[in-house]
C-alpha cells in the first residue's frame, strides 16, 4: 500500500529530512531550518545544508517586504512558475521576468550582453521591484551589482543561487560581499527550483491576509 495523500507525503518527507539531518539541524535558527529543509526536499540533496548561506537579516527583510507588497524580479520563467502564485497574489505582490520581452532582446543584441543582464537593467527601473530571485545566470548578479553601483538604488534583498560551471560560484562570492541581505548557495549548485523553494518556504511562514 502506498501513500496517496499529498499532505501526508510532504509531511513524511520532511520528517525523514529532519531525522537524517540529525545534529546538523541544530546549527540553523528557527527561521532558517524550514528553508533548508524545503531546499533539501526540492533537490533530495543533503549537501545543501552545508552550502546554504544566510545574511542575518535576509529572512526578516524578505518577509517584511512581501507583506508590504514588494515585487520580485526573477531571472527565469521557471522561478516565476515555481513561486506560489496564490500566496504572492494574496500579498498584492507579483513576480516578473523580462528576459523574453522584445525591448530586452533588442537591448541585449545591440549591447552585446546576455538577455539576463538586459532583464536586470529593465527591472532596476521598476520602482516596486525590491527583491531579486536569481537562479540561472551568474551574469545577472554581476549586472545587478553594476547597476547598483551606477544608480545607487539597492534592492531590499537578493536570493541568488545561479547554477553552473562558468562564473556561478564566483558570482555568489560577489553577492555575499555586496552589503545587501542575501540567501545563497556556495559553490556550483543552485538553480531555479532552489530559488523558488527558498521563497516558498518564506511565504509558508507568512500569515496570509
N, C-alpha and C positions, 0 to 999 in steps of 0.2 A: 504494500500500500504506500503510495507516495503522497507528499503534501501538495495540495492544490490551492489552498487559500494564500493569496499573495502577501497578506499581512503576516501570516504565520511563517511563510518562507523568509520574509525580511527579518522578522523578529529572531528566528532561529539562526539566520546568517550572522546577525550582529552579536548574538550570544557566543557563537563559535569564534568570531573575530576577537572578542574581548578575552575569551578563555585562552586563545592561542597567543595573544599579545602578552599575557601574564604580567610580570613586573614592569614590562616596558610601558604599559598603560599609565603607570604612576608618574611618569616624567611629564605628562601633559596636564594642563589645567582642566577644570571642569568645562570650560568653553571650548578648548582645543580638541579634547578627546572625541566628541561626536564628529568633528570634521575629519580627523584622522581615520576613524572607523568608516565613515562614508567613502573616503577615498579608497581604502582597502577593499571595501565592499564592491566598489565600482571596478577595481582592477584585479582583485584576487591576488594582490602583491603586497606582502608584509614589509618589503623593503621601504615602502613609502613612510613607514613610521620612523625610519632612520633619516630620511631625506627631506621631510617636510619642515619648513621653517616659517615661524610666525613672528612678525613685528609685534611687540607687546600691546600696541593699541589697535591693531588691524581689525580684529573681530568686532570690537565695540564700535569702531568708526563705521565699518561696513553696515552693521546692524542699524545704527542710528541713521545713517544716510538712506538706507532702504525704507525705513519707517517714515522718513521725511519726503519720500518720493523721488529721491535721486535716481537718475537713469544710468544704465550700464552700456558701455561700448565693448562689444566682443569682436575679436579678430577673425572668427569663423562662424558660419551659419550653424555649424554643429553645436556651438555653445548656445546660440540663440534658441535652438530647438531643445537643448538639454536642460536649460534652467526652467524651473517650474513656472509656467506662464500664468496659471491661475493665481498663484501667490503674488507674483510680480504685479499682475493687474489689480489685485485687491489692495496693493500698496500704492496704487496710482503711479507705478513706475513702468519702464519698458526696457527691452534690450535691443540695441541697434547693431547692425553690421552694414558697413558701406562698401565692402570690397567689390561687390558686383554692380555698384552704381556707375552709370555712364560717365559722369564727371570724374569719378575716381579712376576709372580705367584710362580716361584721356590724360589725366594728370600724371599717372604712372608712366604712360608711354612717352609723353613729352619730356618728363624729367629724368627718365631712365632709372626709375625706382620701382620697388615692388608695390603691388596693389595694397598690401598690408600697411606699408608706410604711408601711402596716399590716403588710405582709410583713416589712419590715426590723425593725419593733418585735418581732415574734414571733421572728425569727432571733436578735436580740440576747439573747434569754432562753435560747437553747440553748448550753450550755457549750462543746461541741466545735466549733461553727461559728466558725472563726477566720479564714477567708478569704472575701472578698466578690467576686462577679463581677457587675458592673452594666453592662448593655449597652443598656438601653432607656429607663429613666425617670430623668431628672435629679432628680426628687423623691426617689428612693431615696437618692441621695448626700446631699442636704440633710437627709433624715430620719436617715440614719446618723450624720451629724455631730451632730445634735441629741441623739440617743440616747447618743452617746459623751460629750457634754458633761454630760448629766444623770446618767449612771451611772458614768462614769469607766472603763468597760470598753472597751478598744481591741482591734479586730481586729489580727491579725498583719500583714495586707497587704490591699490593695484593687486589683483590676483594674477600673477604671471607665472605660467609653467609651460613655456614652449618646449616641444619635444624634438629631438633630433641629434645629429652628429656634427653639424656645422653651426657653431655660434650659440647653440641652445644653453649649454652650461655657462658659457661666458656671459651671456645676456642676463642670466639670473644673478650672477655675481654683481653685475652693474646695477640691477634692480635693488639689491639689498643695500646698496650704497647711495641711493637716491634721496634719502631723507623724506620718504613718503611711506606711510604704513603699507605693508605688503604681506601677502601669503605666497610662498613659492615652494618649489621642489628643487633641491640641489641636484646638479648633475644633468644627465641627458634625458631622464624620464620626465613625464608630464603628459600634456596633450589636452585636447578639448574636453573629453569626458571627465578628466580630473578637475579641470577648472569649473565645469558645470556642477560637479559633485560638491565642491567647496562652497559654491554659492547656495546650493540646495540645502546643505547642512546648516548654513547660517539662517536661511529662510525658515527652516523647520523649527528653529528656536525662537522665531518671532510670533507673537500672538497676533493673529490676523484681525483687522477691524471688522 
